Amino acid sequence: MPAPTIILTPDYNSETELLAKGYRHIAGIDEAGRGPLAGPVVAAAVILNGANIPTGLNDSKKLTAKRREQLFDIIMRDAVAVSIASISAETIDKNDIRKSALAAMRIAAISLNIPTDFALIDGRDIPADFPCPAAALIKGDQRSVSIAAASIIAKVMRDRMMHRAGQIYPAYGFEKHAGYGTKMHRDAIIAEGPVRQLHRYSFSPVKGLFTR
């Protein structure tokens, strides 16, 4: 008999435990854009107001685009602090995507406009030289509302950036696939060549066919 599927729903339990230990400002940190063939990786850090947590926070991938946009506005309005950082495709090619994603998360943490006492980070890794104590949570955007909020901010901001790229480079359809490797996107790369400022030359199919 197969094991039952466990559906995770983010809550404020991790934050509550840290508050009980004396930590005051607890940031959730997540990133968006590890997998696409084009565009930056974007990270966000969010410190929620524990007395006013938006309803419906969840892993951004589990929400509709409309609901993400709604929650983005609510988080930006009600959170104690929010910061966003991005690392360009060119830097991703130089340093690799893992290092770039971790760097973006570190920059987002440093950029918060109030001192952060502790950070909850989605994934397995804590960036090097991190500015405060931190814990990495696997599937953190499904466990912590603070990380879920950060995932929404990062995803919406990156989608907006790629929508703008689609207006500038209409042949690629960035506004439709946000840089991911859809057939439409791969066909456009072959037909038009990569966009130097946007495409990741270390990712296939750009890798091996084109040089920056």
Secondary structure, DSSP 8 states (H G I E B T S, - for coil): ----------BSHHHHHHHHTT---EEEEEEE-SS-SBS-EEEEEEE--TTS--TT---GGGS-HHHHHHHHHHHHHHSSEEEEEEE-HHHHHHH-HHHHHHHHHHHHHHH-SS--SEEEEESS---TT-SS-EEEETTGGGTBHHHHHHHHHHHHHHHHHHHHHHHHSGGG-HHHHTT---HHHHHHHHHH---TTTB-TTSTTTTTT---
